[in-house]
Amino acid sequence: MRRAYRDQPSHETEYSLKTAGLDTLRYSTSGFTGNWSDYKAMTQERFEGFDSASREVLRIETVNPRDCRLRGDGLFIKRTILKRIKKYNLPMSYGKIDLKKYDIAVVIPCYRVEHEIDTVIAGLPRFLKHVIIVDDASPDQTAEIVLKSAKRDRRIILIRHERNQGVGGAMKSGFQKALELGAQIVVKVDGDGQMDVSHLPDLLTPLIEGQADYTKGNRFRDFQALQKMPIIRRAGNMGLGFLTKAATGYWNLFDPTNGYVAVRSNVLTQLPLDQIDRTYFFETSMLANLYLLGAVVKDIPMPARYGGETSSLSIRRVIFEFPFKLMKTFLRRLLLKNLIHDFSMASIYLLTGLPLLLFGLIFGTVKWIDYAMRDIPAPTGTVMLPTLSVLLGIQFLIAAIEIDLRSTPKEPLSSPL
């Protein structure tokens, strides 16, 4: 979190804040008397709060008057706003960015969402320039409902697939259309209503500020919201999330399978969209290709919403298809990252550790069976050779893993818009 200036004017007025862990709210000019005109002027200026836990000054810019209220002992800001600024680690200019200035497109893949899509469309904010809805050969009335909405909202563009191509195929069509329209940022929002569009500014701000190339939701930061998630889905997401971290290389992400994402168009143009998986492995496939580009991916904490909708993702597909695809992605990343795109100490550790480990295990197993069948003790050298090979192999691989954990991209490819 960036720090604000600590040299405050001596005439500052401090107001007690009892929410979100902030002790004081300081107005950076003098003479706040509490009348309405000063209150309106105050909300146009800069505020600074002091966080007693981290002992840091937190700057808040351009607080919306609708999110504030006056009391006799000073100004109070709604708890939700302060929690969003503090907990989500938003940039200092949050609240000051005019999202209408940017060309932002949203892509909504749709399949069997006739009961939810109308509500999703109605909730989209006005700062979105293009609303690209992809009907992935849905057998229900989804397309007809979207066409009716398009008559009321000129931003809506409907793309229809003659045959079902999966969420990845739908997103590929949407991405290509967004790039044709000249969008600067492309957001993915599912058509089933599980993604709260009120969090769009949180996804977009790091991209606009040049802090990230790709942002995605994280459902595991809010414990209360996490309790609302079905327990089977929670356990599956956490297990699948760890495997996805290993496969993609983004160890800093806690919810890598989350599909609420946004990406800068200059990064999107560098992705091999033809190689992106067309199934529900789409999000992982995107991350794997972003890693090879060196794109910075940032988690944005937000709660998930679960209503009466049914998921099209089957447990059978997760159990039988995902492990194979994750292993393939993992091996592909190791090969490209350590032997083709780069050659580092991690490459040397891998090329040395794997052969040593395999030799020790195979040679040791064969000799153990051989001497056990002959019922004679193995010589000391025969015992030590595979033992040392296994130990050295494990040590080299641990060193390679440590380097991999520290190799997550940290410098964004994109500059601020």
matplotlib code that plots the C-alpha trace (Angstrom):
import matplotlib.pyplot as plt

x = [0.0, 1.3, 1.9, 0.6, 2.6, 2.9, 3.8, 0.2, -0.7, -1.1, -4.6, -6.1, -9.3, -9.6, -12.8, -13.4, -13.9, -15.0, -15.2, -12.8, -9.9, -9.3, -8.9, -8.9, -10.0, -8.1, -9.3, -6.4, -7.7, -8.8, -12.1, -14.6, -17.7, -20.1, -22.5, -23.7, -21.7, -18.5, -19.5, -20.0, -16.6, -15.0, -16.1, -14.3, -10.9, -8.4, -8.8, -6.2, -7.0, -4.6, -4.6, -3.7, -2.8, -0.2, 0.7, 0.4, -1.4, -4.1, -5.1, -8.6, -9.5, -12.8, -15.2, -18.7, -21.1, -23.7, -21.3, -20.9, -23.1, -22.7, -23.0, -22.6, -19.0, -17.8, -17.9, -18.5, -17.9, -19.9, -18.1, -18.3, -16.4, -13.6, -13.4, -13.0, -10.2, -8.3, -8.9, -8.7, -5.5, -6.9, -4.7, -4.8, -6.7, -9.7, -12.9, -11.4, -11.1, -13.8, -14.4, -16.5, -13.3, -12.1, -13.2, -14.3, -16.0, -17.7, -18.1, -20.9, -20.8, -24.3, -25.6, -29.0, -29.3, -32.7, -33.9, -30.8, -29.5, -32.1, -31.2, -27.5, -27.9, -30.1, -27.4, -24.5, -23.1, -23.3, -19.5, -19.3, -19.0, -19.7, -21.7, -20.8, -23.1, -22.2, -25.0, -23.1, -25.9, -28.1, -31.2, -33.5, -34.7, -31.5, -30.9, -34.4, -34.2, -30.9, -32.4, -35.2, -32.7, -30.6, -33.6, -33.4, -29.6, -27.5, -24.3, -25.4, -23.9, -25.2, -22.9, -24.6, -22.8, -24.4, -22.9, -21.8, -18.1, -17.8, -17.0, -13.5, -14.9, -17.5, -14.8, -12.6, -15.4, -16.1, -12.4, -12.0, -15.1, -13.9, -10.5, -12.2, -14.2, -11.0, -11.7, -8.9, -10.0, -12.1, -14.1, -15.7, -19.0, -20.9, -24.5, -25.8, -25.7, -23.1, -20.8, -21.6, -21.0, -20.7, -17.1, -16.2, -14.4, -12.2, -11.2, -10.6, -8.7, -5.4, -5.5, -6.1, -3.4, -0.9, -0.5, -1.6, -2.2, -4.9, -7.2, -9.5, -11.8, -10.9, -13.8, -11.6, -10.7, -14.2, -14.9, -18.6, -19.1, -17.0, -19.4, -22.2, -20.4, -21.5, -19.1, -18.4, -17.7, -15.5, -13.4, -13.1, -12.1, -9.4, -7.9, -8.2, -6.8, -3.6, -3.0, -3.7, -1.1, 1.5, 0.4, 0.3, 3.1, 1.0, 1.7, 0.4, -3.2, -5.5, -8.5, -7.0, -10.1, -12.3, -13.9, -14.5, -11.6, -10.5, -7.6, -5.8, -6.3, -2.6, -1.9, -4.9, -3.5, -0.3, -2.2, -2.5, -6.3, -6.3, -4.5, -6.8, -8.8, -12.5, -13.9, -14.2, -10.4, -10.5, -9.4, -6.4, -5.4, -5.5, -3.3, -0.8, -0.4, -0.2, 2.6, 4.7, 4.2, 5.3, 2.0, 1.2, -2.0, -3.7, -6.3, -9.3, -11.1, -14.9, -17.7, -19.3, -23.1, -25.0, -28.7, -30.9, -28.8, -27.3, -23.7, -22.9, -19.6, -19.9, -17.9, -17.0, -15.4, -13.4, -12.2, -11.3, -10.4, -8.8, -5.9, -4.7, -5.0, -3.3, -0.3, 0.0, 0.0, 2.5, 5.0, 4.5, 5.3, 8.4, 9.7, 9.0, 10.0, 13.2, 14.5, 13.2, 12.2, 14.9, 17.7, 18.6, 19.7, 16.2, 16.9, 20.1, 18.5, 15.7, 18.1, 20.2, 17.6, 15.2, 17.8, 19.3, 15.9, 14.8, 18.1, 18.1, 14.5, 14.8, 18.3, 17.5, 14.3, 15.9, 18.8, 16.5, 14.4, 17.5, 19.2, 15.9, 15.2, 18.7, 18.3, 21.7, 22.6, 23.3, 26.8, 27.3, 28.1, 25.0, 22.9, 24.6, 24.6, 20.8, 20.3, 22.6, 21.1, 17.6, 18.7, 20.6, 17.8, 15.2, 17.5, 18.0, 14.2, 13.4, 15.9, 14.1, 10.7, 12.0, 13.1, 9.8, 7.9, 9.9, 9.5, 5.9, 5.8, 6.0, 6.5, 3.4, 3.6, 1.0, 1.5, -1.2, -4.0]
y = [0.0, 3.4, 5.8, 9.3, 12.3, 12.3, 16.0, 17.1, 20.8, 21.7, 23.1, 19.8, 18.7, 15.0, 13.1, 9.8, 6.7, 3.5, 1.3, -0.7, -0.4, 3.3, 5.5, 9.0, 10.7, 13.9, 16.6, 18.2, 21.8, 23.9, 25.1, 22.3, 23.6, 20.8, 22.7, 21.3, 23.5, 22.7, 19.0, 19.1, 20.8, 18.3, 15.3, 16.8, 16.8, 14.4, 12.5, 10.6, 7.8, 6.3, 2.5, 1.6, -2.0, -1.3, 2.2, 3.5, 6.5, 5.5, 8.1, 8.2, 10.4, 11.9, 10.2, 10.1, 12.2, 9.4, 7.2, 9.7, 11.0, 13.7, 13.3, 15.8, 14.7, 14.7, 12.9, 9.2, 7.1, 3.9, 0.8, -0.9, 1.9, 1.9, -1.9, -1.8, 0.7, -0.9, -4.6, -4.6, -2.5, -0.2, 2.6, 6.1, 7.5, 5.1, 7.0, 9.7, 7.6, 8.4, 4.9, 6.5, 7.9, 4.4, 2.0, -1.0, -4.1, -6.9, -10.4, -12.6, -16.2, -17.7, -21.3, -22.1, -18.8, -17.7, -17.0, -15.0, -13.1, -10.4, -9.5, -9.6, -7.2, -4.8, -4.6, -3.7, -0.2, 2.6, 3.1, -0.1, 0.9, -2.5, -5.5, -8.6, -11.5, -14.9, -17.4, -20.7, -22.6, -22.5, -24.6, -22.3, -18.7, -17.0, -15.5, -14.2, -12.4, -10.8, -9.6, -7.9, -6.2, -5.1, -3.0, -1.0, -0.9, -0.2, -1.3, -5.0, -7.1, -10.7, -13.4, -16.8, -20.1, -22.7, -25.4, -25.4, -24.6, -24.4, -21.4, -21.0, -21.0, -18.4, -16.2, -16.5, -15.2, -12.4, -11.5, -11.2, -9.0, -6.7, -6.3, -5.4, -2.7, -1.2, -2.0, -1.0, -3.5, -6.6, -8.1, -11.5, -11.7, -15.0, -15.0, -16.9, -13.9, -15.3, -12.3, -9.0, -6.2, -3.7, -5.0, -4.0, -0.8, -3.0, -5.2, -2.3, 0.1, -1.9, -2.3, 1.4, 2.4, 0.0, -2.1, -5.3, -6.8, -9.2, -9.1, -11.7, -12.3, -14.0, -15.6, -16.8, -13.5, -12.9, -15.6, -14.8, -15.0, -18.2, -19.8, -19.2, -21.2, -24.9, -27.0, -29.4, -26.5, -24.9, -28.0, -28.7, -25.1, -25.1, -28.4, -27.5, -24.1, -25.5, -27.8, -24.8, -22.7, -25.4, -25.9, -22.1, -20.8, -18.1, -19.1, -15.7, -16.4, -17.9, -18.5, -19.2, -21.0, -17.9, -16.8, -13.2, -11.6, -8.5, -8.1, -5.3, -5.5, -5.0, -8.2, -10.0, -9.4, -11.3, -14.4, -17.3, -17.5, -20.5, -22.4, -21.4, -24.3, -24.2, -26.1, -25.1, -25.3, -21.9, -19.9, -22.1, -22.1, -18.3, -18.1, -20.6, -18.5, -15.3, -16.7, -17.4, -13.8, -12.5, -10.8, -9.6, -11.1, -9.5, -11.0, -8.8, -10.1, -10.2, -12.5, -15.0, -15.1, -18.4, -18.4, -21.0, -21.4, -24.8, -25.2, -26.8, -28.1, -31.8, -33.5, -36.3, -33.7, -32.3, -35.7, -37.3, -34.4, -31.7, -33.8, -34.8, -31.2, -29.8, -32.2, -31.4, -27.6, -28.1, -30.1, -27.6, -24.7, -26.4, -27.1, -23.7, -21.7, -23.4, -24.8, -22.6, -19.1, -19.0, -21.1, -20.4, -22.1, -23.6, -25.3, -26.8, -28.0, -29.7, -31.3, -32.6, -33.4, -35.4, -37.9, -38.3, -39.0, -41.4, -43.2, -43.6, -44.9, -47.3, -48.6, -48.9, -50.7, -53.2, -53.9, -54.2, -56.8, -58.6, -59.0, -59.8, -62.7, -64.0, -63.5, -61.8, -58.4, -55.7, -54.2, -50.8, -49.1, -50.6, -49.1, -45.7, -45.0, -44.9, -43.3, -40.4, -40.1, -39.8, -37.2, -35.1, -35.3, -34.1, -31.3, -30.1, -30.2, -28.3, -25.6, -25.5, -25.2, -22.3, -20.5, -21.2, -19.8, -16.5, -16.4, -15.0, -12.0, -8.7, -6.0, -5.3, -5.4, -2.6, 1.1, 3.2, 4.3]
z = [0.0, -0.8, 2.0, 2.1, 3.5, 7.2, 7.7, 8.4, 9.0, 12.6, 12.1, 10.9, 12.4, 13.3, 13.3, 15.2, 13.0, 14.7, 11.6, 9.4, 11.8, 11.2, 14.2, 12.7, 9.6, 8.8, 6.5, 4.8, 5.0, 8.0, 9.1, 8.8, 10.6, 9.8, 7.6, 4.3, 1.9, 3.7, 3.7, -0.1, -0.6, 1.8, -0.3, -3.3, -1.5, -0.1, 3.1, 5.1, 7.7, 10.2, 10.5, 14.1, 13.2, 10.5, 11.8, 8.3, 6.9, 4.3, 1.8, 0.4, -2.6, -3.7, -1.3, -2.8, -0.8, -1.0, 0.9, 3.8, 6.6, 9.2, 13.0, 15.7, 16.4, 12.8, 9.4, 9.1, 5.9, 5.3, 6.5, 3.2, 1.4, 4.0, 4.0, 0.2, 0.3, 3.2, 2.7, -1.1, -1.1, -3.8, -5.2, -3.7, -6.7, -6.2, -6.5, -8.7, -11.9, -14.4, -16.0, -18.7, -20.3, -21.2, -23.8, -21.8, -23.2, -21.3, -22.8, -21.4, -22.5, -22.3, -22.1, -20.6, -18.7, -19.9, -16.3, -15.3, -18.4, -18.3, -14.7, -15.6, -18.5, -16.5, -13.8, -16.1, -15.4, -17.9, -18.2, -20.3, -23.9, -25.4, -24.2, -26.2, -25.5, -26.9, -27.3, -27.3, -29.1, -26.0, -26.6, -24.5, -25.1, -24.1, -27.6, -27.9, -24.5, -25.5, -28.8, -26.9, -24.6, -27.5, -28.8, -25.5, -25.2, -28.3, -26.6, -26.8, -29.6, -29.9, -31.3, -32.0, -32.3, -34.5, -32.3, -28.7, -28.3, -24.6, -22.4, -23.9, -27.4, -26.5, -24.9, -27.9, -30.1, -27.6, -27.2, -31.0, -31.3, -28.4, -30.1, -33.4, -31.6, -30.2, -26.5, -24.1, -21.4, -21.8, -18.8, -18.6, -16.7, -16.6, -17.7, -14.6, -12.3, -9.9, -10.5, -8.8, -11.3, -8.5, -8.1, -11.7, -10.6, -8.3, -11.2, -13.6, -11.4, -11.3, -15.1, -15.7, -13.2, -14.9, -11.7, -13.5, -16.9, -15.8, -12.7, -11.4, -8.5, -5.3, -3.3, -0.4, 1.4, 2.9, 5.5, 5.8, 2.1, 2.0, 4.5, 2.0, -0.7, -0.9, 1.0, -1.8, -4.2, -1.5, -1.0, -4.7, -5.5, -2.9, -4.0, -7.7, -6.9, -5.5, -8.5, -10.8, -9.0, -9.7, -13.3, -14.2, -12.0, -10.4, -6.8, -5.5, -6.6, -4.0, -6.3, -9.7, -11.0, -10.5, -13.9, -13.0, -14.9, -16.8, -19.2, -21.0, -24.7, -25.5, -23.5, -25.0, -28.5, -27.5, -26.4, -28.8, -28.6, -30.9, -28.1, -25.3, -24.1, -25.2, -22.1, -18.5, -18.4, -20.0, -17.0, -16.2, -19.9, -19.9, -16.8, -18.3, -21.4, -19.5, -17.3, -20.4, -21.5, -18.1, -17.4, -13.9, -12.5, -9.5, -7.1, -6.3, -3.2, -3.6, -2.4, -4.7, -5.2, -5.4, -6.2, -7.7, -10.9, -11.8, -12.8, -16.2, -14.8, -13.8, -11.1, -13.5, -15.8, -13.0, -11.8, -15.1, -17.4, -15.2, -13.8, -17.2, -18.5, -15.4, -15.8, -19.4, -18.6, -15.8, -18.1, -20.9, -18.6, -17.2, -20.7, -22.2, -19.2, -18.2, -21.5, -24.3, -23.1, -20.4, -19.0, -15.3, -12.2, -11.9, -15.3, -14.0, -10.8, -12.8, -15.3, -12.5, -9.8, -11.9, -13.3, -9.9, -8.3, -11.0, -11.0, -7.2, -7.1, -10.0, -9.2, -5.4, -6.1, -8.5, -6.1, -3.1, -4.9, -6.2, -2.8, -1.0, -3.4, -2.9, 0.9, 1.3, 2.7, 0.1, 0.1, 1.7, -1.6, -3.3, -0.4, -0.4, -4.1, -4.6, -1.2, -2.0, -5.5, -4.0, -1.4, -3.9, -6.4, -3.8, -2.7, -6.3, -6.9, -3.7, -4.9, -8.3, -6.6, -4.4, -7.5, -9.2, -6.2, -6.6, -10.4, -10.5, -12.8, -10.9, -13.5, -15.6, -19.3, -19.6, -18.9, -17.3, -19.5]

ax = plt.figure().add_subplot(projection="3d")
ax.plot(x, y, z, "-o")
ax.set_aspect("equal")
plt.show()
